[in-house]
Amino acid sequence: MTQTIAVLSQKGGTGKTTTVRTLADVLRRGAVNTLTIDLDPQGNLSDYFDLPPDVEPTIADVLSGRAKASEAIHDGVIPANLSLAEAELMLGGKMGRELTLRRALKGIDGDFDVILIDCPPSLGLLTVNALVAADRALITAEAQYFALQGVEQAMEVVELARESLNPQLTLLGVLLNLADMRTVHSREALTSLKERFGADVFDTVIRASIAYAESAERARSILDHRPDLGADYVALAAEVLARMPDSDGARSRVAALAAQSAPT
């Protein structure tokens, strides 16, 4: 059974796209058949996977009905570009606009073990479409003063989508990203998240590093560019799978990756 995960944040700069890219890398290396969907008009995830800027069709074509989801998959990615902003405007006047992505993905239901959706850095119509299409929501938060406020806003949108459009939607977890746990600021951000959200906060914290920008620029996974940092995402993938049903086989394969990436 396909598990669809919407990865969201109410603002940019929280490492959301890197989370989608690297989680996909880890899962694929653990033999988990994974599709990623770029639902951000900026197309950063598509760039990260080194897809051509003029690649077609894109998620905009899927949402507009010009292409099927299966036709828009390029090397395991359904890409996006600025045409998605136009598609979002078009959706605004459409009956059942919040259900468009879920309907489109029915054509590939069961073709993948996991689908990861990179939402735009806002809580608008595209993000709502992702939440309605998803089984689970993963919220990313930057280790800074307003992290708690941003997560609470994202939680409200998740709850609204659950109550009105997708009662099966559950929270997968809250991830503290771009953190330097040597600083008081990052430690306080983690403490405040755990005090407010308890076990919903992942134990794994993703360390901040300029190496992520370097790996994105080179369209190279952080798992290869800096395996020591990539180990954070291997640990996160293990936590993600532990919170999902029917993933025992995938958990064991990712656990083997974790053992390989552990410091000696």
N, C-alpha and C positions, 0 to 999 in steps of 0.2 A: 504494500500500500504506500503510495506516494505521500510524503510528508512535506508540506509547503510552509516555508518559514519567511515571514516578512521581517526584514531588518530595518529598523527605523530610528529616527532621532528628530527632535523638533528643531534642530539647528545643524549647520554645517560644522566641519572641523572636529567631529567626534570619532573619526576613524571608521565610520560606518562602511564605506566602500572597501577599504582594506580588509575589514572583517569578512565581508562577503567573498572577496577574492581569495583570501587565505583559507577560510573555512572550506571553500570549494576545493582548493588545492589539497588540503589534508584529507577530506572525505574521498576525493578521487584516488588519492594514493592508497587509501584504505579500501579500494575497490567498491566504493559507494557511488552508484551512478547518479551524478549530480548535475542539474541544470541551474544556471544562473540567469536572472532576468534583470536587465538594467532598466529601472523605471524612473531614472533621473534624466531630465532633458539635457543636463550638462554632459552626459555620456562618459563620466569618468571611469566607470567600471569597464565599459567597452574599450576605452583607451588602455586601461590597465592590462586587459587581455590582448592588446595589440591588434585590435580589429581595425580595418581601414575606415576612415571617417565617412566614406561614401557607401559603406556596405548596405545592402538591401536584401530582403525587406527587414524592417525594424519593428520594435514593439509598437511604434506609432501606427504602422500599417496593420498590425494585429488588432489594436484597439479601434481603428477606423473601419475594420471589416474588409480591408483590401488584401489581406493575406491571412492564412491560417497560422496558428502558433508553430506548428511543425515545419512550416516553410521558412520561418524566421530564425531558426536555430543555426548558428554559425559557430562551429567548434565548441559546442556546449554552452553557448551564450545567446540569449535573445538581446540584441544590442539596442541602444538608444542614441539619438542625437537631438538637435534643437527642434526637429519636426515634431517631437513629442509634446512640446509646449503648445503647438497648434492643435494637436489631437486632444489635449486636455481641455482646451477652449471648446472644441467641438462636443466633447463629452458633457460639458456643462449644460447643454440644452437638450440632452437625450433622455428619454424615459428609461428608468432603470439604470442610470449612469454608473451607480456604485457597483453594479453586478457585471460590468463589461469584461473585466479581466477574468473573473471566475468562469464566465461562460466560454471565453476564448481558450482557457486552459483545459477545459473538459476534453478537447481533442487530443491532448497528450497525457491524459490521466492514466497512470500506471506505467508510463514509459520510463519514468525515473524513480529512483529511491527517494531523492531529496530535491526540492526546488527552493533555491534561495533568491529572494526578491530584494534588490537594493532600492529602497524607497528614496524619494527626493528629500532634501533637508527642510521639510515643512510638513505640516499635518493637514494638507489639502486633499483634493479629490483623488489624485493619483495614489497617495498613501492609503486613503480609505479603500480604494479598489484593491490594493495589495492586501489589506487586512481582511476584506471580505473574501478574497481568494485563498487566504492562508488558513492553515491549521493552528499555527503558533506565531507569536510575535516575540522578537528579540530586540530589546531596546539598548542602544549604546549611549554611554554618557562619558563626557570628558571629565578628567580630574580637575575640576575648577569650582569656584564658589557657587555658581548657579546650577550645578549638576542636579541637585535634588529637585529644583523647580522644573527643569527641563524634562526629567523622567516623569514627574507627576503629570505634566501636560500630555506627554505621550501616553501615559497610562489612561488618562481620561478618554483619549481618542480610541484606544484599544477597547475600553469598556463600552463606549458608545457603539462601536462596530459590533461588539458581541451582543449587546442588548437589542439592537434594532435590525441587524442584517446577517450576522454570522454567529449563532449561539454556540457553535462548536469551537470557536476561537479560544485559545488559552495562551497565557503568558509563558513563554519558554524561559525567560530570565532577563536580568539586567546586567550588562557588561560594563565594567569600568575600563575605559580605554585611555591611551596616551598618558599613562600615569608614571610618575617618578616617585616610587615609594620611599625614597631617601628623604623626601621633603615632607614637612609637617602638613602642607597644603593638600597633597595627594592622600596622605593617611587620613586626614580629617574628612575628605570627600568620601572615601571608602567607608569610614565609620558612620557618617550621616546616612549613606545609602543603606547600609546594613541595619541601622536602627529603624529606618522607615520601612524597608521592604524585606528585611529578614532573609529567609532562605531563597527568596526570588533572585537575590544577587549571586552571580557566579563567584565561586571561590577564585577562579583564575582572573588575574589582572593583567592586562596587556601593557607592557612597558612602552614608554615613549622613546622614540629614536629617530634621528634624521635618516636612518637607513630605510625607513618605509618610503619616504619621498624618493630616495635614490632607486629603490626597487621598482616603484611605480613608473619613474622616468624611463627605466630600462625595460619596462614590461616584463619584469622577471619576478618570480615569486620570492617572498621574503624567506621561504623555506630553503631556497638555494642561495639567495643573496647573503642572508645572515641566519644560518641554522640555529644559532643560540637564541635569537629573538623568535624565530619560527616555532620554537618549542612551546612558547606561550599559546600559540594557536592549536598545536597538537593537544595540549592539555584542555583547551577550551572545547575542541571537537569531542574529546572524551566525555566532558561534562554534558555537552549538548545531546550526545547519543544516550547518555545515562538517563536523561529526562524524557526520552522518546520511547514509545512502545515498540516492541518487535524489532529491536536493533542489536540483538545480542551478537550476531555475527560481525556486524560492522564495528561494534564496540571492541571486540577482540582484535580486529585488524588495526584499528586506530591505537589500541593499547600497545600493539607490537611496534607501531611507529613511535609512540611515546618512549618506549624502552630504548629504541635506537637513537633518539634525540636527547636522551638524558645525559647530563655531564658525567664524564668518567673521572 
